[in-house]
Amino acid sequence: MSTTELDIDTLSVNTIRTLAMDAVERAKSGHPGTPMALAPIAHVLFTRVMRHSPRDPEWPNRDRFVLSAGHASMLLYAVLYLTGYDVSLDELKRFRQLGSPTAGHPEYGHLPGVEATTGPLGQGIATSTGLALGERMLNARFGDALVDHHTFVIAGDGDLQEGVSGEAASLAGHLGLGRLVAFYDDNHISIEGDTSLAFSEDVGARYAAYGWHVQDLGEDLGVDRIEDATRTAMEVGDRPSLIICRTHIAYGSPNKQDTHAAHGAPLGEEEVSLTKEAYGWSTEEPFFVPADALALYRKCVKRGEQAQGAWRERAEATDPEALAELERLGARHLPDVFPNEPPPRFEPAGQPALATRKTGEAVLGWAAREVPELVGGSADLAPSTLATIARGGDVAPGDYAGRNLHFGIREHAMGAVVNGLTLSGLRAYVAGFLIFSDYMKAAVRLSSLMAIPSIWVFTHDSIGLGEDGPTHQPVEQLAMLRAQPNLYVVRPAGANETTLAWRFALEQTDTPVAICLSRQALPVLRPAGVPADAIERGAYVLREGYKGEPDVTLVASGSEVGLCNQAADLLEVDGLSPRVVSMPCIERFAELEAGARDEVVPRDVPTLAVEAASPDPWYRFADDVVGMEGFGASAPARDLFPHFGFTPRNVADRAMAVRQGARA
């Protein structure tokens, strides 16, 4: 058999397979077997089902496709090239090479048509839940004429074994996200061997119990049957759909089909040759693309232009102002007039101390009025995080017009869902205790990798939360978050810094922000003493020594800034001239030029940093740190801070020791 003897669908599917084999073989690295197995599904979605426009991949009402099984990235790269996206054959030939956009796993922002970064298993299908929820929430605002697309996702055994996918599936079923269609690549293979080594559950029954519509296609994966099942799923309006496909990894490979040897390594030149012979490709050079297959795939360009044009015509006829607003959201632009009303200011008189989580509640109300696309919620902690939009309404099954989300106790999924909401065009935040950032770490990291402005609100930010004890008291979490590239961690010292933190977060377009707030009340700093660019600069001089030039600098964030002020009082009694610096955002401060940093924290002046957390991040600016060298304890906050050395006297003594050139 030769390529000329194959029917057009088989020819086209095999083109995806051979491109995947060739790219992995040339790279001597990758996962060839899964793209070979999944090629019929991708073929059906991109050529028969999905509304997508290769020439304008960002049009708002396109259907979304997410490859949650991200290790099968060549499946996506091949179909993007074939259907006419701005992905060249040369880029497929440079698969997994330095500087190539065809990375080992799909990376959002590197190639058009990649809707989300999908490396950590489970994150892709969980993020897709957020994309599908975003579609319903935008539909509730703009109507069917502007927003009525679907989200399609391919997930494998690894995705569905990860706990995050179960949390997301449970939430998707509860909310009735009928425009979410997932394909389960049931290939029975994992890196260690057959999945029966550790996985024997009835996946379909589990998803049915979650409230999903489930179809099991077995091994009959002809393109017509896949299309019929997909369209059946798309007609189910009140439930997400799972389509189970019993695939065969390395389909057609004489010696490696259905073996784990085809999962994470090239097939080898001899096996590639034998497989191509089975496909009718035996005489063709690597990366051969039959003209008939390419012509079929390139029809997607015209079809996409027609679909996009019809949508735009309909949208403009329905509500051109709403269309402009929808496109503003897609571009991540703030409203033309921002802020319309000044952000809140807090005076010490009458309210000398406020928890920054309490301040955050008031500031969130302002932010929600200014940015109508701002939505978010907590994992069953709203009464504690105080991160509810007043009069914003709740999102509920079948009712997506609200702005407040109830994630249940599902922190893992909550983070991924919020990334999906952000990718959909909404400005989304989550709120939880800082200690539970551990649960969301993968999602927080992906928001930085994707360069999307998800907002992470973390309350109960220190041992100051008190009696719940060391299991709930964050110690290493601030250091963990600060170590992550492309993430701004803002820990406000009081009410007015909290206001600026929220404004700063809303103004970001390609950097996520973590806002870390206190449970305990903190002194309200005078508004005049907090410069408007305090967060942009990362740090500022809150209090200058009475002699003008400082002979010791105290630098802190959050609740410990007030402690430094008290220690400065003692140091002045001792005859020193201490400078107190509030540093709400270490990352922004580090981005300043060296001279600008020296104006705030002079390198030639002894410096002591103070923070009730791991001391490590502070040594880049300070000579010594009063921090947490171990875990906390269960006790009232008023007892914990003195127990761990966070007292004005101890801070003053440590500052004296630093000035004298000795480490305490």
C-alpha positions as CSV (number, residue, x, y, z in Angstrom):
1,M,0.0,0.0,0.0
2,S,1.2,3.6,-0.7
3,T,0.0,7.0,0.4
4,T,-1.9,7.4,-2.8
5,E,-4.1,4.3,-2.0
6,L,-5.3,5.6,1.4
7,D,-8.6,7.3,1.9
8,I,-8.2,11.0,2.8
9,D,-9.0,10.7,6.5
10,T,-6.5,7.8,7.0
11,L,-3.9,9.7,5.0
12,S,-4.4,12.8,7.1
13,V,-4.3,10.9,10.4
14,N,-1.2,9.1,9.4
15,T,0.4,12.4,8.5
16,I,0.1,13.5,12.1
17,R,1.5,10.2,13.3
18,T,4.5,10.3,11.0
19,L,5.3,13.9,11.8
20,A,5.3,13.0,15.5
21,M,7.5,10.0,14.9
22,D,10.0,12.0,12.8
23,A,10.2,14.9,15.2
24,V,10.8,12.7,18.2
25,E,13.3,10.7,16.3
26,R,15.3,13.7,15.2
27,A,15.3,15.2,18.7
28,K,16.3,11.8,20.1
29,S,13.9,12.7,22.9
30,G,10.1,12.8,23.5
31,H,6.9,10.8,23.5
32,P,6.0,9.4,20.1
33,G,3.4,6.8,21.1
34,T,0.7,8.9,22.5
35,P,0.5,11.3,19.5
36,M,0.2,8.3,17.3
37,A,-2.7,7.0,19.3
38,L,-4.5,10.2,19.6
39,A,-4.1,11.4,16.0
40,P,-7.7,10.5,15.0
41,I,-9.2,12.6,17.8
42,A,-7.1,15.6,17.0
43,H,-8.0,15.2,13.3
44,V,-11.7,15.1,14.0
45,L,-11.7,18.1,16.3
46,F,-9.6,20.4,14.2
47,T,-11.1,19.5,10.8
48,R,-14.7,18.7,11.6
49,V,-15.9,20.0,14.9
50,M,-14.0,23.0,16.3
51,R,-14.6,26.6,15.4
52,H,-11.1,28.0,15.2
53,S,-9.3,30.4,12.9
54,P,-5.6,29.6,12.2
55,R,-5.1,33.1,10.9
56,D,-6.5,34.8,14.0
57,P,-6.0,32.3,16.9
58,E,-7.1,34.8,19.5
59,W,-10.6,35.7,18.3
60,P,-12.8,35.7,21.5
61,N,-15.4,33.1,20.5
62,R,-13.1,30.4,19.2
63,D,-13.4,26.9,20.7
64,R,-10.6,26.1,23.0
65,F,-8.5,22.9,22.8
66,V,-6.2,21.9,25.7
67,L,-3.8,19.0,25.5
68,S,-3.8,18.0,29.2
69,A,-1.6,15.1,28.3
70,G,1.1,17.6,27.5
71,H,3.9,15.1,26.9
72,A,2.1,14.3,23.7
73,S,2.9,17.8,22.5
74,M,3.9,16.8,19.0
75,L,0.2,15.9,18.4
76,L,-0.7,19.5,18.9
77,Y,2.3,20.9,17.1
78,A,1.7,18.7,14.0
79,V,-2.0,19.6,13.8
80,L,-1.3,23.4,14.3
81,Y,1.2,23.3,11.4
82,L,-1.1,21.3,9.2
83,T,-4.2,23.4,9.7
84,G,-2.3,26.6,8.9
85,Y,-1.3,28.3,12.2
86,D,1.9,30.3,12.2
87,V,3.9,27.1,12.9
88,S,6.4,26.1,10.3
89,L,7.6,22.6,9.4
90,D,11.1,23.8,10.3
91,E,9.9,24.4,13.8
92,L,8.6,20.8,14.0
93,K,12.1,19.7,12.9
94,R,13.6,21.7,15.8
95,F,11.3,19.9,18.4
96,R,12.7,20.2,21.9
97,Q,15.7,22.3,20.8
98,L,17.1,25.4,22.5
99,G,15.2,28.5,21.3
100,S,12.5,26.5,19.5
101,P,8.9,27.3,20.3
102,T,8.1,23.6,19.9
103,A,9.0,22.8,23.5
104,G,8.8,19.4,25.2
105,H,5.4,20.3,26.6
106,P,3.0,22.9,25.2
107,E,3.9,26.4,26.5
108,Y,1.3,29.1,26.4
109,G,2.6,32.2,24.6
110,H,5.2,30.3,22.6
111,L,3.0,29.2,19.8
112,P,-0.3,30.4,18.4
113,G,-3.0,27.8,19.2
114,V,-1.6,26.7,22.5
115,E,-4.3,27.7,25.0
116,A,-2.6,26.8,28.2
117,T,0.7,25.4,29.5
118,T,0.3,21.8,30.3
119,G,3.2,20.2,31.9
120,P,2.2,18.9,35.4
121,L,-0.3,16.2,34.9
122,G,-3.9,17.1,35.9
123,Q,-3.3,20.8,35.6
124,G,-4.5,20.9,32.0
125,I,-7.9,19.4,32.6
126,A,-8.3,21.4,35.8
127,T,-7.4,24.6,33.9
128,S,-9.9,23.6,31.2
129,T,-12.6,23.6,33.9
130,G,-11.7,27.2,34.4
131,L,-11.9,28.0,30.7
132,A,-15.3,26.3,30.5
133,L,-16.5,28.2,33.6
134,G,-15.2,31.4,32.1
135,E,-17.1,30.8,28.9
136,R,-20.4,30.4,30.9
137,M,-19.7,33.5,33.1
138,L,-18.9,35.6,30.0
139,N,-22.0,34.2,28.3
140,A,-24.1,35.3,31.2
141,R,-22.7,38.8,30.7
142,F,-22.7,39.1,26.9
143,G,-25.2,36.5,25.6
144,D,-25.1,33.8,23.0
145,A,-24.5,36.2,20.1
146,L,-21.0,37.0,21.5
147,V,-20.0,34.0,23.6
148,D,-21.1,30.4,22.9
149,H,-17.9,28.3,22.4
150,H,-16.8,24.9,23.7
151,T,-13.7,23.7,25.5
152,F,-12.2,20.4,24.4
153,V,-9.5,18.6,26.3
154,I,-7.5,15.4,25.9
155,A,-6.4,13.8,29.1
156,G,-4.6,10.6,29.8
157,D,-4.3,8.1,32.6
158,G,-1.7,10.3,34.4
159,D,-4.1,13.3,34.3
160,L,-7.0,11.3,35.8
161,Q,-4.9,9.7,38.5
162,E,-3.7,13.1,39.8
163,G,-5.9,14.4,42.6
164,V,-6.2,17.9,41.1
165,S,-8.2,16.5,38.2
166,G,-10.7,14.8,40.5
167,E,-11.3,18.0,42.4
168,A,-11.8,19.9,39.2
169,A,-14.1,17.2,37.7
170,S,-16.2,17.3,40.9
171,L,-16.6,21.0,40.7
172,A,-17.3,20.9,36.9
173,G,-20.0,18.4,37.5
174,H,-21.5,20.3,40.4
175,L,-21.6,23.5,38.2
176,G,-23.1,21.7,35.2
177,L,-20.4,22.9,32.7
178,G,-22.0,21.5,29.6
179,R,-19.6,23.1,27.2
180,L,-16.6,21.1,28.6
181,V,-15.9,18.0,26.6
182,A,-13.0,15.8,27.7
183,F,-11.5,12.8,25.9
184,Y,-9.9,10.2,28.1
185,D,-6.9,8.5,26.4
186,D,-7.3,5.1,28.0
187,N,-4.1,3.5,26.6
188,H,-3.3,1.3,29.7
189,I,0.3,2.5,29.6
190,S,2.4,4.5,32.0
191,I,6.2,5.0,32.4
192,E,6.6,2.0,34.7
193,G,4.5,-0.3,32.5
194,D,0.8,-1.3,32.3
195,T,-1.5,1.0,34.3
196,S,-2.8,-2.1,36.1
197,L,0.2,-1.9,38.3
198,A,-1.5,0.8,40.3
199,F,-4.8,1.8,38.6
200,S,-7.9,-0.4,38.3
201,E,-10.9,1.8,39.0
202,D,-13.9,2.3,36.7
203,V,-13.1,5.8,35.5
204,G,-16.5,6.1,33.7
205,A,-18.4,5.3,36.8
206,R,-16.4,7.8,38.8
207,Y,-17.1,10.6,36.3
208,A,-20.7,9.6,36.2
209,A,-20.8,10.0,39.9
210,Y,-19.3,13.4,39.6
211,G,-22.3,14.3,37.4
212,W,-20.6,14.0,34.0
213,H,-22.2,12.6,30.8
214,V,-20.1,9.6,29.9
215,Q,-19.6,7.7,26.6
216,D,-17.3,4.7,26.2
217,L,-16.2,4.2,22.6
218,G,-14.1,1.2,23.4
219,E,-11.6,0.5,20.6
220,D,-13.9,1.6,17.7
221,L,-12.2,4.9,17.0
222,G,-13.1,5.6,13.5
223,V,-13.3,9.3,12.6
224,D,-17.0,9.2,12.0
225,R,-17.7,7.5,15.3
226,I,-15.5,10.0,17.1
227,E,-17.3,12.9,15.5
228,D,-20.7,11.5,16.3
229,A,-19.7,11.0,20.0
230,T,-18.3,14.6,20.1
231,R,-21.5,16.1,18.7
232,T,-23.6,14.1,21.1
233,A,-21.5,15.5,24.0
234,M,-21.9,19.0,22.7
235,E,-25.7,18.7,22.8
236,V,-25.6,17.9,26.5
237,G,-26.2,21.3,27.9
238,D,-26.3,20.7,31.7
239,R,-23.3,18.4,32.2
240,P,-19.7,18.2,31.2
241,S,-18.9,15.2,29.0
242,L,-16.2,12.5,29.2
243,I,-15.6,10.4,26.1
244,I,-13.5,7.3,26.9
245,C,-11.3,6.1,24.1
246,R,-9.4,2.8,24.4
247,T,-6.4,3.8,22.3
248,H,-3.3,1.9,21.4
249,I,0.0,3.7,22.2
250,A,2.3,3.7,19.1
251,Y,-0.5,2.6,16.9
252,G,0.8,0.7,13.9
253,S,4.2,0.1,15.3
254,P,5.0,-3.6,14.7
255,N,7.1,-4.1,17.8
256,K,6.2,-1.3,20.2
257,Q,2.5,-0.8,20.0
258,D,0.9,-1.2,23.4
259,T,4.3,-1.1,25.2
260,H,5.7,1.4,27.7
261,A,8.8,1.5,25.5
262,A,6.9,3.8,23.1
263,H,5.9,6.2,25.9
264,G,8.9,8.3,26.7
265,A,11.6,7.5,24.1
266,P,12.0,7.5,20.3
267,L,10.9,4.4,18.5
268,G,14.3,4.0,16.9
269,E,15.2,4.3,13.2
270,E,14.4,0.7,12.4
271,E,11.0,0.8,14.1
272,V,10.1,4.1,12.5
273,S,10.9,2.6,9.1
274,L,8.8,-0.5,9.9
275,T,5.9,1.6,11.1
276,K,6.0,3.9,8.1
277,E,5.9,0.8,5.9
278,A,2.8,-0.3,7.7
279,Y,1.3,3.2,7.0
280,G,2.3,3.1,3.3
281,W,5.0,5.7,3.9
282,S,8.0,3.3,3.2
283,T,9.7,5.3,0.5
284,E,9.2,8.8,1.9
285,E,11.7,11.0,3.5
286,P,11.3,12.2,7.1
287,F,8.7,15.0,7.6
288,F,6.9,14.1,4.4
289,V,3.5,15.7,4.1
290,P,1.2,14.4,1.3
291,A,-0.3,17.2,-0.8
292,D,-3.8,15.9,-0.4
293,A,-3.6,15.7,3.4
294,L,-2.2,19.2,3.6
295,A,-4.9,20.5,1.3
296,L,-7.6,19.0,3.5
297,Y,-6.1,20.5,6.7
298,R,-5.5,23.9,5.1
299,K,-9.3,24.2,4.4
300,C,-9.4,25.1,8.1
301,V,-8.0,28.5,7.2
302,K,-11.0,29.5,5.0
303,R,-13.5,27.8,7.2
304,G,-12.1,29.6,10.3
305,E,-12.2,33.0,8.5
306,Q,-15.8,32.3,7.6
307,A,-16.8,31.3,11.2
308,Q,-15.0,34.3,12.6
309,G,-16.5,36.6,10.1
310,A,-20.1,35.3,10.8
311,W,-19.5,35.7,14.5
312,R,-18.3,39.3,14.2
313,E,-21.1,40.2,11.9
314,R,-23.6,38.8,14.4
315,A,-21.9,40.4,17.4
316,E,-21.7,43.8,15.7
317,A,-25.4,43.7,14.8
318,T,-26.3,42.6,18.3
319,D,-24.3,44.9,20.5
320,P,-21.1,46.6,19.2
321,E,-20.4,48.2,22.6
322,A,-20.5,44.7,24.2
323,L,-18.2,43.4,21.5
324,A,-15.7,46.2,22.2
325,E,-15.9,45.3,25.9
326,L,-15.3,41.6,25.2
327,E,-12.3,42.4,23.1
328,R,-11.0,44.7,25.9
329,L,-11.1,41.7,28.3
330,G,-9.2,39.6,25.8
331,A,-6.5,42.2,25.6
332,R,-6.3,42.4,29.4
333,H,-6.8,46.2,29.3
334,L,-8.2,48.0,32.3
335,P,-11.3,50.1,31.7
336,D,-10.5,53.4,29.9
337,V,-11.1,55.4,33.1
338,F,-9.2,53.6,35.8
339,P,-9.6,54.3,38.6
340,N,-12.9,56.0,38.3
341,E,-13.0,56.7,42.0
342,P,-10.0,57.1,44.2
343,P,-9.0,53.9,46.1
344,P,-9.7,53.9,49.8
345,R,-7.5,55.7,52.3
346,F,-7.3,54.9,55.9
347,E,-6.5,57.4,58.7
348,P,-5.1,56.2,62.1
349,A,-7.6,58.4,64.0
350,G,-10.5,56.3,65.1
351,Q,-9.1,53.0,63.8
352,P,-5.5,52.7,65.1
353,A,-5.2,49.1,64.1
354,L,-6.7,46.9,61.4
355,A,-6.0,43.4,60.1
356,T,-4.9,43.7,56.5
357,R,-7.3,40.9,55.6
358,K,-10.1,43.2,56.9
359,T,-8.7,46.1,55.0
360,G,-8.5,43.9,52.0
361,E,-12.3,43.3,52.2
362,A,-12.9,47.0,51.8
363,V,-10.4,47.5,49.1
364,L,-11.8,44.5,47.2
365,G,-15.1,46.3,47.1
366,W,-13.5,49.2,45.4
367,A,-11.5,47.0,43.0
368,A,-14.7,45.2,42.0
369,R,-16.5,48.5,41.2
370,E,-13.5,49.6,39.1
371,V,-12.9,46.4,37.2
372,P,-16.2,44.7,36.3
373,E,-14.5,41.5,35.1
374,L,-12.9,40.9,38.5
375,V,-14.2,37.6,39.9
376,G,-13.0,35.1,42.5
377,G,-13.6,33.2,45.7
378,S,-12.3,30.9,48.4
379,A,-12.0,27.3,49.2
380,D,-14.6,27.3,51.9
381,L,-12.8,30.1,53.8
382,A,-14.6,33.2,52.7
383,P,-15.6,34.1,56.3
384,S,-11.9,34.0,57.2
385,T,-10.3,35.4,54.1
386,L,-12.9,38.2,53.8
387,A,-12.4,38.1,50.1
388,T,-16.0,38.2,49.0
389,I,-17.3,40.8,46.5
390,A,-20.2,42.6,48.2
391,R,-23.4,42.4,46.3
392,G,-21.5,40.5,43.6
393,G,-23.8,37.5,43.6
394,D,-22.8,33.8,43.7
395,V,-22.0,31.5,40.8
396,A,-24.2,28.4,41.0
397,P,-25.2,25.5,38.8
398,G,-27.0,26.9,35.8
399,D,-26.6,30.5,37.1
400,Y,-23.2,32.0,36.1
401,A,-24.0,35.7,36.3
402,G,-22.4,36.2,39.8
403,R,-18.9,37.2,40.7
404,N,-18.3,35.1,43.8
405,L,-17.1,31.6,43.4
406,H,-17.4,28.8,46.0
407,F,-14.7,26.2,45.3
408,G,-15.5,23.9,48.2
409,I,-12.5,22.4,49.9
410,R,-10.6,22.0,46.7
411,E,-7.5,24.2,46.9
412,H,-5.6,22.2,44.3
413,A,-8.3,22.7,41.7
414,M,-9.1,26.2,42.8
415,G,-5.7,27.4,41.6
416,A,-5.9,25.8,38.2
417,V,-9.5,26.9,37.7
418,V,-8.5,30.5,38.4
419,N,-5.7,30.3,35.8
420,G,-8.4,29.1,33.3
421,L,-10.7,32.0,34.2
422,T,-7.8,34.4,33.7
423,L,-7.0,32.8,30.3
424,S,-10.7,33.2,29.4
425,G,-10.4,37.0,29.7
426,L,-11.7,37.5,33.2
427,R,-9.6,39.0,36.0
428,A,-9.6,36.2,38.6
429,Y,-8.4,35.8,42.1
430,V,-8.4,33.1,44.7
431,A,-8.2,33.6,48.5
432,G,-6.9,31.1,51.0
433,F,-4.6,30.8,54.0
434,L,-0.9,31.3,53.1
435,I,-0.1,27.8,54.4
436,F,-2.4,26.4,51.8
437,S,-0.4,27.9,49.0
438,D,1.4,24.5,49.2
439,Y,-1.7,23.0,47.7
440,M,-1.8,25.5,44.9
441,K,2.0,25.7,44.1
442,A,1.7,24.0,40.7
443,A,-1.0,26.4,39.6
444,V,0.8,29.5,41.0
445,R,4.0,28.4,39.2
446,L,2.1,27.9,35.9
447,S,0.6,31.4,36.2
448,S,4.2,32.7,36.2
449,L,5.3,30.4,33.4
450,M,2.3,31.5,31.3
451,A,2.8,35.2,32.2
452,I,-0.9,35.7,33.1
453,P,-2.1,38.1,35.8
454,S,-3.8,35.7,38.2
455,I,-4.2,37.2,41.6
456,W,-3.4,35.0,44.7
457,V,-4.7,36.4,47.9
458,F,-3.2,34.7,51.0
459,T,-4.4,35.6,54.5
460,H,-3.2,34.4,57.9
461,D,0.3,35.2,56.7
462,S,2.5,34.4,59.8
463,I,2.6,32.9,63.2
464,G,0.2,35.7,64.1
465,L,-2.7,33.5,63.3
466,G,-2.1,31.9,66.7
467,E,-3.8,29.0,68.3
468,D,-4.2,26.8,65.2
469,G,-0.6,26.0,65.6
470,P,2.4,25.1,63.4
471,T,0.3,23.0,60.9
472,H,-1.4,26.3,59.9
473,Q,1.3,28.8,60.6
474,P,3.3,29.6,57.4
475,V,7.1,29.7,57.9
476,E,8.7,28.7,54.6
477,Q,5.9,29.7,52.2
478,L,6.9,33.4,51.7
479,A,10.4,32.2,50.8
480,M,9.0,29.6,48.4
481,L,6.8,32.1,46.6
482,R,9.6,34.7,46.4
483,A,11.9,32.1,44.9
484,Q,9.6,31.7,41.9
485,P,10.4,33.8,38.8
486,N,7.9,36.2,37.4
487,L,5.8,36.4,40.6
488,Y,5.3,39.5,42.7
489,V,4.8,38.8,46.4
490,V,3.3,41.7,48.2
491,R,3.0,41.7,52.0
492,P,1.5,45.0,53.1
493,A,2.5,46.6,56.4
494,G,-1.0,48.1,56.9
495,A,-4.2,49.4,55.5
496,N,-2.9,51.9,53.0
497,E,-0.3,49.5,51.6
498,T,-3.1,47.0,51.1
499,T,-4.9,49.5,49.0
500,L,-1.8,50.0,46.8
501,A,-1.3,46.2,46.6
502,W,-4.7,45.6,45.1
503,R,-4.2,48.5,42.6
504,F,-0.8,47.2,41.7
505,A,-2.2,43.6,41.1
506,L,-4.9,44.9,38.8
507,E,-2.5,46.9,36.7
508,Q,-0.4,43.9,35.9
509,T,-0.9,42.3,32.5
510,D,1.8,39.5,32.3
511,T,2.8,38.9,35.9
512,P,0.8,37.2,38.7
513,V,0.7,38.8,42.1
514,A,0.4,37.2,45.5
515,I,-1.0,39.5,48.2
516,C,-0.2,38.2,51.7
517,L,-2.4,39.6,54.5
518,S,-2.5,39.4,58.2
519,R,-5.1,37.9,60.5
520,Q,-4.1,40.1,63.4
521,A,-4.6,43.9,63.6
522,L,-1.7,46.1,62.4
523,P,-1.1,49.8,63.0
524,V,-2.6,52.0,60.4
525,L,0.2,54.0,58.8
526,R,-0.6,57.6,57.9
527,P,-1.5,57.8,54.2
528,A,0.9,60.7,53.7
529,G,3.7,58.4,54.9
530,V,3.0,55.8,52.3
531,P,4.0,56.9,48.8
532,A,1.7,56.2,45.9
533,D,4.4,54.1,44.2
534,A,5.3,52.1,47.4
535,I,4.6,48.8,45.7
536,E,6.0,49.7,42.3
537,R,9.3,50.6,44.0
538,G,9.1,47.7,46.3
539,A,10.3,49.6,49.3
540,Y,10.4,53.0,50.8
541,V,11.7,54.9,53.8
542,L,8.9,55.0,56.4
543,R,10.9,56.6,59.1
544,E,14.2,58.5,59.0
545,G,16.6,58.7,61.8
546,Y,16.6,61.9,63.8
547,K,20.2,62.6,62.8
548,G,19.3,62.6,59.2
549,E,21.8,60.0,58.0
550,P,21.1,56.5,59.4
551,D,23.6,54.5,61.3
552,V,21.5,51.4,61.2
553,T,18.6,50.3,58.9
554,L,15.7,48.2,60.0
555,V,13.8,46.7,57.1
556,A,10.7,44.6,57.2
557,S,7.4,43.7,55.5
558,G,3.9,43.2,56.8
559,S,3.3,43.0,60.6
560,E,6.9,43.4,61.4
561,V,7.1,46.9,60.1
562,G,5.3,48.2,63.2
563,L,7.6,46.1,65.3
564,C,10.6,47.9,63.7
565,N,9.1,51.2,64.5
566,Q,8.9,50.2,68.2
567,A,12.5,49.0,68.1
568,A,13.5,52.3,66.5
569,D,12.1,54.1,69.5
570,L,14.4,52.1,71.8
571,L,17.4,52.6,69.5
572,E,16.9,56.4,69.6
573,V,16.8,56.3,73.3
574,D,20.2,54.5,73.1
575,G,21.5,57.4,71.0
576,L,21.3,55.8,67.5
577,S,19.7,57.1,64.4
578,P,17.7,54.2,62.9
579,R,16.1,54.2,59.5
580,V,12.9,52.1,59.2
581,V,12.2,50.7,55.7
582,S,9.0,49.1,54.7
583,M,9.6,46.6,51.9
584,P,6.2,45.2,50.8
585,C,7.6,43.6,47.6
586,I,11.1,42.3,47.5
587,E,10.9,41.4,43.8
588,R,10.1,44.9,42.7
589,F,12.8,46.3,44.9
590,A,15.3,43.9,43.4
591,E,14.4,45.1,39.9
592,L,15.5,48.7,40.7
593,E,18.9,50.0,39.7
594,A,21.6,49.5,42.3
595,G,21.7,53.3,43.0
596,A,18.0,53.5,43.6
597,R,18.2,50.6,46.0
598,D,21.0,52.3,47.8
599,E,18.9,55.4,48.4
600,V,16.5,53.2,50.4
601,V,18.7,50.5,51.9
602,P,22.3,51.9,51.8
603,R,24.9,49.2,51.4
604,D,27.4,51.0,53.6
605,V,24.9,51.1,56.6
606,P,24.4,48.0,58.8
607,T,21.0,46.5,58.0
608,L,18.8,44.2,60.0
609,A,15.7,42.6,58.4
610,V,12.8,41.4,60.5
611,E,10.1,39.0,59.3
612,A,8.2,36.3,61.1
613,A,9.1,33.7,58.4
614,S,12.1,32.0,56.9
615,P,15.0,34.5,56.9
616,D,16.6,33.3,53.6
617,P,15.1,35.9,51.1
618,W,16.4,38.8,53.2
619,Y,20.1,38.1,53.2
620,R,20.5,39.6,49.7
621,F,19.8,43.0,51.3
622,A,20.5,42.6,55.1
623,D,23.5,41.7,57.3
624,D,21.4,39.8,59.7
625,V,17.7,38.7,60.0
626,V,15.3,38.2,62.9
627,G,13.2,35.4,61.4
628,M,11.8,32.0,62.0
629,E,14.4,29.3,62.2
630,G,11.9,26.5,62.9
631,F,8.2,25.9,63.0
632,G,5.7,27.8,65.1
633,A,3.6,26.6,68.1
634,S,0.1,26.6,69.3
635,A,-0.6,29.6,71.4
636,P,-2.2,33.1,71.2
637,A,-0.3,35.5,68.9
638,R,0.5,37.7,71.9
639,D,2.5,34.9,73.4
640,L,4.1,33.6,70.1
641,F,5.8,36.7,69.0
642,P,7.7,37.2,72.2
643,H,8.5,33.5,72.4
644,F,10.2,33.6,69.0
645,G,12.0,36.8,69.6
646,F,9.8,39.3,67.8
647,T,9.9,42.0,70.5
648,P,11.0,45.6,70.3
649,R,13.8,44.9,72.7
650,N,15.2,41.9,70.9
651,V,15.1,43.6,67.5
652,A,16.8,46.7,69.0
653,D,19.5,44.5,70.6
654,R,20.1,42.6,67.3
655,A,20.3,45.9,65.5
656,M,23.0,47.1,68.0
657,A,24.9,43.9,67.4
658,V,24.8,44.3,63.6
659,R,26.0,47.9,63.9
660,Q,28.9,46.7,66.1
661,G,29.8,44.2,63.4
662,A,28.8,41.0,65.3
663,R,26.2,38.5,64.4
664,A,23.8,37.9,67.3
